[in-house]
Amino acid sequence: MAEENQQQQPADEPIHHQGGGGGPKTNWPELVGSSVEEAQKKIKEDMAMVEFQVVPPDHFVTMDFIQRRVRLYLDSSGKIARTPQIG
């Protein structure tokens, strides 16, 4: 019964913090569909020392994790296709 009462976040949804003592923000789901410029501006407000990597559609990326990097995955129209997150 205790297991039924616990709410778990789906495995495919990243955990993120939005202030309030929960730590720095680590992803920006609200930016999906935005332009690169809009996304960069918003993320810089939350994370001043960020480094961006813009990833065109169907391009591969390395599996390394870099604390200051945020990848911006684009769709075919040049808009943000996936939730930007650190790494």
N, C-alpha and C positions, 0 to 999 in steps of 0.2 A: 503493500500500500504506500509506503513512504516513497517508493520509486515513482508511483503514479503522480504524486503531488509535486515532484521536482520538475521544474521547467528547464529544458535544455535547449541551448542554441543549436540550430541545424549545423551539421558539419561543414556544409558548403558556404556558410555565411561567416565572414571574418569578425572577430571581436574588435570593438573599437571603443575608445574612451572619448568623452566629449566634455572634459573639464569637470568641475565639481569635486576635485580631489581624487578623481579616478586615474590620474596620470595624463600624459600628453596624448593628443589625438594621433592615431596611427593609420586611419583610412578615412576616405571621403566618399561614401556611396551617393551622396547628393549631387556629385559632379558628373555622374554618368549622363551622357547626352550633351555636355557642355563643350565649348571650344577649348583648345589647348591653352590659349591665353587666359581664359576665365579660370580654368582649373589651376594653372600656375599661380595666378594672383591669389586665389583663395587659400591654396596650400601654403604659400609663403606667409600669409597672415598667421597661420597656425604653427609653422615650422620654418623659422627664418633661414637656417643654414641648409636648406634642402638642395639636393642635386636632382635634376629631372632627367629621365631617359624616355624619349618619345619612341613608342614602338608601333610601326605601321602594321596594317593587317597582314596576317599570315607570316610574320617574322618570328624567328626563334630568339630566345634570350637565355643567358646563363642562369644556373641555379644558385649562384652565390647570393649571400644576404649582406647588404650594405645598409647600415642604420640610417644614413642621411639620404639615401636614394628613394625616389618615388617614380615608379614606371607609369607612364600614361599610354595605355593601349588604345589605339585608334580604330574606328570602323572605316569603311570605304569612303565615307563622306568627310572624314577628318575630325569627327567628334569622338569624345571619350566613350569607349565601348565597355570597359570593365572598371570596377571600383578601384580607384587609385589607392595604393597602400605603401607603407614603407617597406623597404627590402631591396 
